[in-house]
Amino acid sequence: MQTGQGTKNLKQGLIECAARRGVSTSEANSTGAQQTITRSVSRYTAEAHRALIALRCAVNKRPFHSVADPLYIEEIKLLRPDVQVPSPRTVSRDINTIYCEASKNVKIYFSVR
């Protein structure tokens, strides 16, 4: 077997696998991306993660300190090792900010014109 053939087979296998998963093989589209259950590509952002944690705590009436649980942190690190889990104080501040900003919109919505 020639060296060029091995690389060609590897590249072809990558293309076929990506096609089955519904993911682009383009370097620009897939760098830092993660495939979701719905076969769409999602990009992690710290802001979206913080917002999701704040909403989870607020909607499900979870304590802010749930983010400090060692097993929760381990779960997050398992899914994405480079992530920084926000502190309970940050979660509390985020929920307060969301509440204050949303209440402005509610006030405008119900104001008499």
C-alpha positions as CSV (number, residue, x, y, z in Angstrom):
1,M,0.0,0.0,0.0
2,Q,1.3,3.5,-0.9
3,T,1.4,6.3,1.6
4,G,-0.9,8.5,-0.5
5,Q,-3.6,5.8,-0.5
6,G,-3.7,5.6,3.3
7,T,-4.2,9.4,3.6
8,K,-6.9,9.3,0.9
9,N,-8.8,6.5,2.7
10,L,-8.6,8.4,6.0
11,K,-9.9,11.6,4.4
12,Q,-12.7,9.6,2.6
13,G,-13.6,8.0,5.9
14,L,-13.8,11.4,7.6
15,I,-16.1,12.8,4.9
16,E,-18.4,9.8,5.0
17,C,-18.6,9.9,8.8
18,A,-19.3,13.7,8.8
19,A,-22.0,13.1,6.1
20,R,-23.7,10.4,8.3
21,R,-23.6,12.8,11.3
22,G,-24.8,15.8,9.3
23,V,-21.8,17.8,10.2
24,S,-19.7,20.0,7.8
25,T,-16.2,18.9,7.1
26,S,-15.2,22.5,6.4
27,E,-12.5,23.6,8.9
28,A,-14.2,27.0,9.2
29,N,-17.6,25.6,10.0
30,S,-16.6,23.0,12.5
31,T,-13.8,24.5,14.6
32,G,-14.8,24.5,18.2
33,A,-18.2,23.1,17.3
34,Q,-20.1,20.3,18.9
35,Q,-22.8,18.2,17.4
36,T,-26.1,18.2,19.3
37,I,-28.7,15.4,19.5
38,T,-30.7,17.1,16.7
39,R,-27.6,16.8,14.5
40,S,-27.2,20.5,14.4
41,V,-23.8,22.2,15.2
42,S,-23.8,24.2,18.4
43,R,-21.1,26.6,19.5
44,Y,-20.5,27.0,23.2
45,T,-20.3,30.5,24.7
46,A,-19.8,31.3,28.3
47,E,-22.6,33.9,28.2
48,A,-25.1,31.3,26.9
49,H,-24.0,28.9,29.6
50,R,-24.4,31.5,32.3
51,A,-27.9,32.4,31.0
52,L,-28.9,28.8,30.9
53,I,-27.7,28.1,34.5
54,A,-29.6,31.3,35.7
55,L,-32.8,30.2,33.9
56,R,-32.5,26.6,35.3
57,C,-32.1,27.9,38.8
58,A,-35.0,30.4,38.5
59,V,-37.5,28.3,36.6
60,N,-36.9,25.1,38.6
61,K,-36.5,26.9,41.9
62,R,-33.0,25.4,42.4
63,P,-30.6,27.0,44.9
64,F,-27.8,29.1,43.5
65,H,-25.3,26.9,45.3
66,S,-26.3,23.9,43.1
67,V,-23.6,25.1,40.7
68,A,-21.0,24.5,43.4
69,D,-21.9,20.8,43.7
70,P,-18.8,18.7,43.0
71,L,-20.8,16.2,40.9
72,Y,-22.4,18.9,38.8
73,I,-18.9,20.4,38.2
74,E,-17.6,17.0,37.3
75,E,-20.5,16.5,34.8
76,I,-19.8,19.8,33.2
77,K,-16.1,19.1,33.0
78,L,-16.9,15.7,31.4
79,L,-18.9,17.4,28.7
80,R,-16.5,20.3,28.1
81,P,-13.2,20.2,30.0
82,D,-12.2,23.8,29.4
83,V,-15.5,25.4,30.9
84,Q,-15.5,27.6,33.9
85,V,-18.6,27.0,36.0
86,P,-19.8,30.3,37.5
87,S,-19.9,30.8,41.2
88,P,-23.2,30.9,43.1
89,R,-22.8,34.6,43.6
90,T,-22.5,35.1,39.8
91,V,-25.7,33.0,39.3
92,S,-27.5,35.2,41.8
93,R,-26.3,38.4,40.1
94,D,-27.3,37.0,36.7
95,I,-30.8,36.1,37.9
96,N,-31.2,39.6,39.4
97,T,-30.1,41.2,36.2
98,I,-32.5,39.1,34.1
99,Y,-35.3,40.0,36.5
100,C,-34.6,43.8,36.4
101,E,-34.2,43.9,32.7
102,A,-37.3,41.8,32.0
103,S,-39.4,43.8,34.5
104,K,-38.7,46.9,32.4
105,N,-40.2,45.2,29.4
106,V,-43.2,44.1,31.4
107,K,-43.8,47.6,32.6
108,I,-43.6,48.9,29.0
109,Y,-46.0,46.2,27.8
110,F,-48.6,47.0,30.4
111,S,-48.3,50.8,30.4
112,V,-51.3,52.8,29.2
113,R,-50.6,54.6,26.1
